[in-house]
Amino acid sequence: MPRIRLGAVLASVLLLNGCLVGPRYQRPVVTSPPVFRGQEGEAQKASIADLPWWEIFQDDALRSLIKTAIANNNDLRVAAARVEQARQFARVARSDYFPGVGYQVGASGGKNEYLGTPANSSGKTQGTLALGLGAAWEADVWGRIRRSNEYALARYLGSEQGRRGVLLSLVSGVAQAYFELLELDLRLAIAHRNVDSFQGSLKIFEERLNAGVASRLETARAQGALASTAAAIPELERQIALQENQIRILLGASPGPIPRTRTLLEQTLPPEVPAGLPSSLLERRPDVLQAESAVRAANAQVGIAAAAVFPKIGLTALFGRASSPLADFTAGRFSIWSLAATAAGPIWEGGGIRAQKRQAVAAWEQTRIEYEQTVLGAFRDVSNALVTREKLEGVRARQMEAVQAYQAAVEVSLKRYTAGKSSYFEVLEAQQQLVPAENALAQTELNRRLVIVQLYQALGGGWNLSDAAWSGPANPTP
């Protein structure tokens, strides 16, 4: 009869194992716009984010840098370590589904031993040996263990999305830093070209001074303009070295030079940059998915807190053998066994359990709001990139007109000056206006390329790449 009753208890516990307290997870509702602001025409399903990074960046040197960064970057390695921690945490939570099995062995020997042997041992040396195998298991009646596993899995998935976010940021960061380096190269070339121009003007002024048809003021002004322009060269060289060192850090390497194969103006731009559907952004951008994992984890925490008010039901089993004297240990069957079911739960804890649940609900509310804010920020990032790309084309067109006009003004002013039809002021003024115009155009050319990088990152580029595919093909083709 006792065994029948115990079997009934076990059967009832297993039947109750299907209960699950706490709210079921549902993704927070966020209204997606029909199209991104700055998106031309109707939203298309295709997106530039569907392309791998090596099809976006056509520079072989840049591709090599990105592959090296993916292999060696320390931030990415730290993110991978976080993922491994979360993976093992999830495995620890999963182990609660199974019973814990352990063993215990005890052996002793002595004369007239008081414990473990008969009281009357006639002064003989006695020995005691006990061997036990025990198991304990918590029945997940209320779903506490399942909620704990849901929480651990959400943390793991969130860390994985965090790692992919670091990976995407790394690819974008290397590309941005590389383009900024090329822009510094372009500005350095502009500075050298303008130094040559000012030297030519100074030579003309000195020739006229030696001929007695010009004053010392003209040559002094020309020398000052030349020195001011030449001073930009070492400063640009300093910035280039610092930028190269920054890229080397992204590569996980010591400071050093960075190879280049193309100039900034030789970097090709994609003719079209489809953004895709705004609603698809929720499925592919890593920070959005990571924020959703945080909501899922917080939702599971609410379930864990809700299950705390119910009793924990456990089953324990023990099988073993004890013998004294030692010679009797191998005889017969187990001499120790037990099966037990326990239930333990709170009665009153001063409102602590209720407070824990309210805290869990408040934490869930916080993560829900943060998720919504992350989604809105994602929509903003894409829109900003699309609008910027469109407006930069107009800026570039006007700046090119300005540079061409100032270049023509420099040529005309030099001819007028040598012909004696204008003063040296016209020459210096035209040259001084050309320098900032060329630098502004160089900055715009940089921005035109950076906005593609920013758009690719904002759209969650490479979302469909496996971890192994992120390293890129051995020989990518344009």
Secondary structure, 3 states (H helix, E strand, C coil): CHHHHHHHHHHHHHHHCCCCCCCCCCCCCCCCCCCCCCCCCCCCCCCHHHCCHHHHCCCHHHHHHHHHHHHHCHHHHHHHHHHHHHHHHHHHHHHHHCCEEEEEEEEEEEECCCCCCCCCCCCCEEEEEEEEEEEEEEECCCCHHHHHHHHHHHHHHHHHHHHHHHHHHHHHHHHHHHHHHHHHHHHHHHHHHHHHHHHHHHHHHHHHHHCCCCCHHHHHHHHHHHHHHHHHHHHHHHHHHHHHHHHHHHCCCCCCCCCCCCCHHHCCCCCCCCCCCHHHHHHHCHHHHHHHHHHHHHHHHHHHHHHCCCCEEEEEEEEEEEECCHHHCCCCCCCEEEEEEEEECCCCCCCHHHHHHHHHHHHHHHHHHHHHHHHHHHHHHHHHHHHHHHHHHHHHHHHHHHHHHHHHHHHHHHHHHHCCCCCHHHHHHHHHHHHHHHHHHHHHHHHHHHHHHHHHHHCCCCCCCCCHHHHCCCCCCC
